Amino acid sequence: SQELEQSPQSLIVQEGKNLTINCTSSKTLYGLYWYKQKYGEGLIFLMMLQKGGEEKSHEKITAKLDEKKQQSSLHITASQPSHAGIYLCGADRDNQGGKLIFGQGTELSVKP
Amino acid sequence: DTGVSQDPRHKITKRGQNVTFRCDPISEHNRLYWYRQTLGQGPEFLTYFQNEAQLEKSRLLSDRFSAERPKGSFSTLEIQRTEQGDSAMYLCASSLDGGIAKNIQYFGAGTRLSVL
């Protein structure tokens, strides 16, 4: 079983619509990282959350970490075709700033 | 370009052959990571280095896999006697050292391995 569960696994939205991707763990997350991946390419860092209740935004993307530090969400406002790709959450479970474990990813398609 | 560089981008090999991949991290980063990713899955951790020291290896890393970072700069990942199950994207990442806040890992474009 995945240590990090992402939902949904895939998502198709109309351009201009808002959407939310969730990342859930049964254990405390000491650092939560969101990445975006284009098919066949490497991961691009989006945001990192560390404190319970923390929220960060960049352009039209907002990421939140809940108070218990077991769930994070990524919200995209007014989606555009350029937002299409695979979104991955990664977490430091050991609190040592080392390896990350990842969810299985959420594939986002944005229809123009 | 000062990002993480991986070479080659694609490798096709026959079962039983040995392959070697190279990763050049961001120059000031002293941590270097290797991950493996299969279709429809997130990356799985393989191993990581702090400078030239290999600090952790996953149980996924069988004895056919070996990684080195001899001078604390670039790293190589070698797979001996490749099997079809080794077909995957091999990703390299690098980061600073200094706890969670500095552990933002920057990834290369990956090496896609196909074992025939």
Interface residues (C-beta under 8 A of the other chain):
Chain A: L4 Y30 G31 Y33 Y35 G40 E41 G42 L43 I44 F45 M48 Q50 L88 G90 D92 N95 G97 G98 K99 L100 I101 F102 G103 Q104 G105
Chain B: V4 Q6 R31 Y33 G40 Q41 G42 P43 E44 F45 Y48 L55 E56 S58 M89 L91 A93 S95 D97 G98 G99 I100 A101 K102 N103 I104 Q105 Y106 F107 G108 A109 G110 R112
